[in-house]
Amino acid sequence: MTKADKLAVLNKVSENTLMTTLEIEYIDLGEDWVKASMPVNPRVHQPVGLLHGGATVALCESLGSGGSMLFVDDPEKYVAVGIEISANHVRSITKGMVYCTGKLIHKGRSTHLWEMKVEDERGKLISFCKMTNMIVPRASKQ
């Protein structure tokens, strides 16, 4: 599967989900990393007009989950589920785009550990997140 095919799959499975609501789009990927974008507008603001930390964490969790989905050894048998996420918000933003780049820093049989940086259009760090996914057997479809 090509890089473009993998990105298309990630964006397709995100349709009609929170990722659609937040306008999150997977835009690039590599051997052990994934990148997504999200516009900063009133849809993702907190009441005082800043990017909501929950929207930022939703971006990171979407990226980490989608990334693990790509990197599970046997996706027909196993699926990744998030079990922990933490975030440090270091800078505010009111408009524009944010980009989340997640790097898979541990790929085990039963867990994936992600490190994610959310940056603005100038490359300034907005938030830093860490996420752990558990790799579990896919539920049977009956």
VEXTI-269383 format. One line per field, with one value per residue: residue number from 1; residue in three letters; x, y, z of N, C-alpha, C in turn. Coordinates in steps of 0.05 Angstrom, whole numbers, plus 5000, padded with zeros to 4 digits. Atoms other than C-alpha are relative to their C-alpha. Layout:
<atoms>
num <- (NUM; ...)
residu <- (ALA; ...)
nxx <- (X; ...)
nyy <- (Y; ...)
nzz <- (Z; ...)
caxx <- (X; ...)
cayy <- (Y; ...)
cazz <- (Z; ...)
cxx <- (X; ...)
cyy <- (Y; ...)
czz <- (Z; ...)
</atoms>
This chain:
<atoms>
num <- (1; 2; 3; 4; 5; 6; 7; 8; 9; 10; 11; 12; 13; 14; 15; 16; 17; 18; 19; 20; 21; 22; 23; 24; 25; 26; 27; 28; 29; 30; 31; 32; 33; 34; 35; 36; 37; 38; 39; 40; 41; 42; 43; 44; 45; 46; 47; 48; 49; 50; 51; 52; 53; 54; 55; 56; 57; 58; 59; 60; 61; 62; 63; 64; 65; 66; 67; 68; 69; 70; 71; 72; 73; 74; 75; 76; 77; 78; 79; 80; 81; 82; 83; 84; 85; 86; 87; 88; 89; 90; 91; 92; 93; 94; 95; 96; 97; 98; 99; 100; 101; 102; 103; 104; 105; 106; 107; 108; 109; 110; 111; 112; 113; 114; 115; 116; 117; 118; 119; 120; 121; 122; 123; 124; 125; 126; 127; 128; 129; 130; 131; 132; 133; 134; 135; 136; 137; 138; 139; 140; 141; 142)
residu <- (MET; THR; LYS; ALA; ASP; LYS; LEU; ALA; VAL; LEU; ASN; LYS; VAL; SER; GLU; ASN; THR; LEU; MET; THR; THR; LEU; GLU; ILE; GLU; TYR; ILE; ASP; LEU; GLY; GLU; ASP; TRP; VAL; LYS; ALA; SER; MET; PRO; VAL; ASN; PRO; ARG; VAL; HIS; GLN; PRO; VAL; GLY; LEU; LEU; HIS; GLY; GLY; ALA; THR; VAL; ALA; LEU; CYS; GLU; SER; LEU; GLY; SER; GLY; GLY; SER; MET; LEU; PHE; VAL; ASP; ASP; PRO; GLU; LYS; TYR; VAL; ALA; VAL; GLY; ILE; GLU; ILE; SER; ALA; ASN; HIS; VAL; ARG; SER; ILE; THR; LYS; GLY; MET; VAL; TYR; CYS; THR; GLY; LYS; LEU; ILE; HIS; LYS; GLY; ARG; SER; THR; HIS; LEU; TRP; GLU; MET; LYS; VAL; GLU; ASP; GLU; ARG; GLY; LYS; LEU; ILE; SER; PHE; CYS; LYS; MET; THR; ASN; MET; ILE; VAL; PRO; ARG; ALA; SER; LYS; GLN)
nxx <- (5017; 4984; 5005; 5026; 5021; 5003; 5012; 5028; 5014; 5003; 5020; 5026; 5012; 5006; 5025; 5023; 4991; 4990; 4980; 5014; 5009; 4977; 4986; 4974; 4993; 4973; 4988; 4974; 4992; 4975; 4996; 5008; 5013; 5024; 5005; 5028; 5005; 5026; 5002; 5008; 5022; 5019; 5009; 4982; 4993; 5013; 5015; 4985; 4990; 4975; 5002; 5008; 4981; 5013; 4998; 4972; 4996; 5014; 4983; 4978; 5011; 5008; 4975; 4988; 5017; 4997; 4973; 4997; 5015; 4982; 4976; 5007; 4989; 5021; 5024; 5024; 5004; 4995; 5007; 4987; 5018; 4985; 5003; 4989; 4990; 4994; 4994; 4990; 5006; 4979; 5004; 5027; 5004; 5027; 5009; 4980; 4999; 4980; 4990; 4992; 4983; 4997; 4979; 5002; 4974; 4998; 5019; 4999; 5022; 5026; 5003; 4986; 4996; 4998; 4992; 5012; 4996; 5019; 4986; 5015; 4989; 4972; 4984; 4999; 5014; 5025; 5004; 4985; 5016; 4990; 5024; 4995; 5021; 4999; 5007; 5018; 5014; 5023; 5025; 5011; 5023; 5021)
nyy <- (4976; 4976; 4979; 4987; 5019; 5001; 4974; 5002; 5018; 4986; 4979; 5013; 5011; 4978; 4986; 5001; 5004; 4976; 4988; 4983; 4977; 4982; 4995; 5012; 5014; 5012; 4987; 5012; 5022; 5013; 5027; 5002; 4975; 4992; 4972; 4992; 4972; 4992; 4971; 4987; 4981; 5001; 5027; 5013; 4980; 4999; 4976; 4975; 4997; 5014; 5028; 5015; 5022; 5025; 5003; 5007; 5028; 5016; 5001; 5019; 5028; 5009; 5006; 5023; 5023; 5005; 5010; 5028; 5016; 5005; 5014; 5026; 5020; 5014; 4985; 5016; 5014; 4982; 4972; 4984; 4984; 4983; 5005; 4978; 4977; 4976; 4977; 4974; 4978; 4981; 4975; 4998; 4992; 4992; 5005; 5012; 5030; 5014; 5025; 5019; 5021; 5021; 5020; 5025; 5004; 5028; 5017; 5027; 5018; 4993; 4971; 4980; 4975; 4978; 4973; 4982; 4971; 4983; 4975; 4981; 4998; 4991; 5021; 4995; 5021; 4993; 5021; 5025; 5021; 5028; 5018; 5029; 5017; 5029; 5015; 5021; 5015; 4987; 5014; 5013; 4987; 5021)
nzz <- (5000; 5002; 4980; 5007; 4994; 4971; 4991; 5009; 4981; 4974; 5003; 5006; 4976; 4982; 5009; 4982; 4973; 4988; 5017; 5019; 4986; 4994; 5026; 4999; 5024; 5000; 5023; 5007; 4982; 5006; 4990; 4971; 4992; 5014; 4996; 5005; 4997; 4990; 5000; 4975; 5006; 4977; 4995; 4981; 4979; 4974; 4999; 5002; 5028; 5004; 5006; 4977; 4995; 5006; 5029; 5005; 4992; 5020; 5023; 4994; 4997; 5027; 5014; 4988; 5006; 5029; 5005; 4991; 5019; 5023; 4992; 4988; 5018; 5014; 4995; 5003; 4975; 4977; 5002; 4979; 4984; 4982; 4972; 4984; 5015; 4983; 5017; 4989; 5018; 4994; 5014; 5010; 5028; 5004; 5028; 5017; 5000; 4983; 5012; 4980; 5010; 4980; 5005; 4986; 4987; 4992; 5014; 4989; 5009; 4986; 4996; 5017; 4986; 5019; 4991; 5020; 4998; 5015; 5007; 5017; 5027; 4999; 4986; 4971; 4985; 4987; 4980; 5001; 4989; 4999; 5001; 5001; 5011; 4996; 5024; 4990; 5022; 5012; 4994; 5023; 5012; 5004)
caxx <- (5000; 5028; 5034; 4976; 4934; 4948; 4930; 4866; 4847; 4859; 4818; 4762; 4753; 4750; 4688; 4626; 4666; 4696; 4752; 4702; 4672; 4741; 4763; 4823; 4859; 4917; 4967; 5033; 5066; 5131; 5160; 5146; 5108; 5042; 5022; 4953; 4925; 4867; 4842; 4836; 4770; 4709; 4690; 4751; 4755; 4743; 4697; 4753; 4772; 4834; 4845; 4810; 4858; 4807; 4807; 4882; 4881; 4828; 4875; 4932; 4889; 4862; 4933; 4960; 4901; 4904; 4978; 4975; 4921; 4973; 5028; 4991; 5026; 4962; 4904; 4856; 4865; 4885; 4864; 4895; 4856; 4880; 4892; 4929; 4942; 4974; 4983; 5023; 4996; 5053; 5027; 4959; 4932; 4869; 4867; 4903; 4924; 4957; 4997; 5006; 5065; 5066; 5125; 5118; 5172; 5156; 5123; 5112; 5067; 5016; 5030; 5048; 5077; 5069; 5102; 5064; 5080; 5026; 5055; 5028; 5042; 5108; 5132; 5121; 5103; 5031; 5025; 5063; 5027; 5044; 4996; 4996; 4955; 4940; 4939; 4880; 4845; 4794; 4723; 4689; 4637; 4575)
cayy <- (5000; 5068; 5128; 5162; 5099; 5096; 5170; 5158; 5100; 5141; 5199; 5152; 5116; 5184; 5206; 5221; 5219; 5270; 5280; 5306; 5353; 5381; 5381; 5337; 5312; 5263; 5296; 5257; 5195; 5158; 5093; 5109; 5175; 5207; 5280; 5312; 5382; 5418; 5488; 5535; 5571; 5582; 5508; 5489; 5551; 5553; 5610; 5662; 5650; 5606; 5536; 5489; 5439; 5384; 5396; 5392; 5327; 5300; 5317; 5279; 5219; 5215; 5216; 5165; 5118; 5125; 5115; 5052; 5027; 5032; 5000; 4940; 4878; 4841; 4890; 4835; 4804; 4863; 4934; 4991; 5023; 5083; 5071; 5134; 5204; 5265; 5335; 5397; 5460; 5510; 5564; 5590; 5602; 5636; 5624; 5590; 5517; 5470; 5409; 5348; 5303; 5237; 5191; 5118; 5112; 5041; 4988; 4926; 4866; 4892; 4967; 5026; 5089; 5155; 5223; 5280; 5353; 5403; 5463; 5526; 5546; 5577; 5513; 5541; 5488; 5493; 5427; 5363; 5298; 5226; 5169; 5094; 5046; 4974; 4925; 4877; 4823; 4852; 4836; 4787; 4815; 4771)
cazz <- (5000; 4981; 5028; 4991; 4999; 5074; 5083; 5043; 5089; 5152; 5125; 5100; 5167; 5201; 5162; 5205; 5269; 5317; 5268; 5217; 5268; 5286; 5212; 5228; 5166; 5162; 5115; 5117; 5146; 5148; 5173; 5247; 5246; 5225; 5215; 5217; 5213; 5247; 5234; 5294; 5290; 5336; 5328; 5371; 5416; 5490; 5513; 5516; 5442; 5451; 5423; 5472; 5505; 5496; 5421; 5421; 5459; 5411; 5354; 5388; 5407; 5336; 5309; 5358; 5347; 5271; 5272; 5313; 5266; 5210; 5251; 5282; 5255; 5237; 5230; 5211; 5280; 5325; 5338; 5379; 5436; 5475; 5549; 5571; 5544; 5577; 5550; 5567; 5535; 5529; 5482; 5462; 5392; 5368; 5292; 5236; 5232; 5280; 5258; 5301; 5287; 5325; 5330; 5350; 5403; 5425; 5383; 5426; 5415; 5466; 5471; 5427; 5458; 5420; 5429; 5395; 5383; 5363; 5328; 5295; 5223; 5243; 5278; 5348; 5399; 5423; 5461; 5476; 5486; 5504; 5489; 5503; 5462; 5479; 5422; 5433; 5392; 5344; 5365; 5319; 5272; 5279)
cxx <- (5018; 4994; 4973; 4977; 4995; 4987; 4970; 4984; 4995; 4978; 4972; 4987; 4993; 4974; 4977; 5008; 5008; 5020; 4987; 4990; 5022; 5016; 5029; 5005; 5028; 5013; 5027; 5006; 5027; 5001; 4991; 4987; 4976; 4997; 4972; 4998; 4972; 4998; 4992; 4980; 4980; 4990; 5017; 5010; 4987; 4986; 5015; 5014; 5027; 4994; 4995; 5020; 4988; 5000; 5028; 5006; 4985; 5016; 5022; 4990; 4992; 5025; 5013; 4984; 5002; 5027; 5004; 4984; 5017; 5022; 4995; 5010; 4979; 4973; 4974; 4993; 5002; 4993; 5013; 4978; 5016; 4994; 5011; 5008; 5005; 5009; 5011; 4995; 5019; 4996; 4971; 5000; 4971; 4989; 5023; 4998; 5019; 5006; 5010; 5017; 5005; 5021; 4995; 5027; 5004; 4978; 5004; 4978; 4974; 4996; 5015; 5002; 5006; 5009; 4989; 5005; 4979; 5013; 4982; 5013; 5029; 5019; 5003; 4984; 4976; 4996; 5018; 4984; 5015; 4976; 5010; 4975; 5005; 4992; 4984; 4988; 4976; 4975; 4989; 4975; 4979; 4974)
cyy <- (5025; 5019; 5014; 4982; 4999; 5025; 5000; 4982; 5014; 5021; 4988; 4989; 5022; 5015; 4995; 4993; 5027; 5014; 5017; 5026; 5020; 5006; 4990; 4985; 4989; 5009; 4988; 4978; 4990; 4973; 4997; 5026; 5006; 5030; 5007; 5030; 5005; 5030; 5010; 5022; 4997; 4972; 4986; 5019; 4993; 5027; 5026; 5003; 4986; 4971; 4984; 4976; 4973; 4995; 4991; 4971; 4981; 4997; 4979; 4972; 4988; 4991; 4975; 4974; 4992; 4989; 4972; 4982; 4992; 4981; 4974; 4979; 4984; 5013; 4985; 4986; 5019; 5029; 5015; 5016; 5017; 4994; 5022; 5022; 5023; 5022; 5023; 5021; 5023; 5027; 5001; 5009; 5007; 4995; 4988; 4970; 4990; 4973; 4982; 4979; 4980; 4980; 4976; 4994; 4972; 4984; 4971; 4983; 5008; 5029; 5015; 5025; 5022; 5025; 5019; 5029; 5014; 5027; 5018; 5001; 5009; 4979; 5005; 4979; 5011; 4980; 4976; 4979; 4973; 4982; 4971; 4987; 4971; 4987; 4975; 4986; 5015; 4984; 4988; 5015; 4979; 5013)
czz <- (5000; 5023; 4995; 5007; 5030; 5011; 4992; 5019; 5026; 4998; 4995; 5026; 5020; 4993; 5020; 5028; 5012; 4982; 4978; 5013; 5005; 4975; 5001; 4974; 5003; 4974; 4992; 5019; 4990; 5012; 5029; 5010; 4982; 5005; 4991; 5004; 5011; 4999; 5028; 4993; 5023; 5006; 5021; 5022; 5027; 5002; 4997; 4972; 4995; 4991; 5025; 5004; 4994; 4970; 4992; 5007; 4981; 4975; 5005; 5003; 4973; 4985; 5011; 4994; 4971; 4993; 5008; 4982; 4976; 5008; 5015; 4980; 4984; 5004; 4996; 5027; 5025; 4994; 5024; 5014; 5019; 5029; 5018; 4981; 5020; 4982; 5017; 4979; 5007; 4987; 4990; 4970; 4996; 4972; 4985; 4999; 5021; 4986; 5023; 4986; 5023; 4991; 5018; 5013; 5012; 4986; 5011; 4989; 5012; 5005; 4979; 5017; 4980; 5014; 4978; 5006; 4983; 4997; 4983; 4972; 4998; 5013; 5029; 5015; 5015; 5023; 4995; 5013; 4999; 5002; 5000; 4989; 5007; 4974; 5009; 4976; 4990; 5007; 4975; 4991; 4994; 4994)
</atoms>
